[in-house]
Amino acid sequence: MPPYSCVPIKSCRSDLKNVVYLIVSTRGKKYVGITTRTLKHRMGQHREAIRAGHGDGQKFIDYYRRNNFEKATVQVLYKPRGGKVSQKLRQKEVEYIQEYDSMRNGLNSKL
């Protein structure tokens, strides 16, 4: 499945649920994540964690406390169809983290 459109974080209004997504900073740093809620809601959770300065993914939070999260882009990489959705999402998240090497060279903190 080809990826969905890449849009600036500030204009992300996507109601897509159950997706693996990629956030890319203006400096090219990548973060792969999953959500079972809407993508719009998940971006709001990232904003809140950045504002608070803590949460899951401290590497991501620390980076975006120094860099403008709203200028990053978000792209849906994968949306499963049927079956064990949570399991499929987690498996694909790990695959994409490895593919983009986003733990060593990006903003993911763990697999």
MIGUVO-946189 format. One record per residue (C-alpha): z, x negated, y. Coordinates in steps of 0.001 Angstrom, whole numbers, padded with zeros to 6 digits, always signed. Each point is the difference from the previous one (the first is absolute). Layout:
ZXY ...
//
This chain:
+000000+000000+000000 -000955-001532+003366 +002816-000387+002511 +000545+002658+002627 -000640-000762+003647 +001997-002666+001738 +001670+001307+003150 +002445-001339+002585 +003605+000826-000899 +000521+001813+003301 -002728+002520-000847 +000912+000491-003673 +000351+003742-000489 -000816+000053-003682 +001518+002718-002145 -001069-001808-003185 +002817-000305-002546 +000437-002182-003071 -001912-003043+001191 +000014-003782-000046 -000634-001238+003535 -000692-003290+001753 +001315-000896+003449 -001728-002919+001731 +001470-001547+003143 -002115-001230+002894 +000648-003501-001372 -001263+000911-003463 +003375+000258-001751 -000186+002565-002809 +002529+002408-001455 -000642+002226-003012 +002137+003095-000462 +000141+003357-001755 +001136+003431+001059 +000387+003349-001687 +000483+001671+003379 -002704+000251+002646 -001367-003253+001359 +000908+001220+003487 +003635+000431-001104 +000075-003446-001607 -001273-001664+003182 +002843+001754+001824 +002474-001458-002503 -001412-003485+000648 +000382+000528+003767 +003632+001055-000441 +000813-003008-002222 -001582-002334+002567 +002006+001618+002822 +003230-000199-002023 -000711-003571-001084 +000864+000545-003652 -001139+001771-003138 -002151-000746-003019 -002437-002809+000657 +001898-002186+002454 -002945-002422+000291 -002191+002896+001205 +002680+001248+002402 +000696-003435+001497 -003712-000627+000528 -000604+003303+001768 +003089-000361+002180 -001906-002946+001511 -003526+001478-000226 -001406+003386+001013 -000026+002316-003035 -002073+002584+001887 -002934-002433+000228 -000115-000550-003764 -002413+001978-002162 +000673+002077-003088 -002403+000715-002819 +000419+002014-003193 -000947-002153-002976 +000653+002377-002872 +000805+003636-000685 +000619+000915-003656 -001300+003173-001556 +002362+001759-002376 +002190-001484-002662 +003093-002060+000679 -000530-000404+003738 +003104-002102+000773 -000747-002373-002859 -003650-000354+001048 +000990-000637+003625 +002510-002690-000929 -002464-001728-002333 -002740-000027+002643 +002432-001183+002680 +000848-003056-002104 -003697-000672-000668 -000860+000163+003706 +002988-002160+001019 -001305-002634-002406 -003632+000452+001082 +000837-000409+003696 +002680-002644-000717 +002152+001934+002430 +003321-001362-001225 -000816-003631+000666 -002466+000395+002876 +000845+003474+001248 +002906+002306+000701 +001056+001309-003418 +003450-001190-001087 -000082+001001-003659 -002190+001367-002767 
//
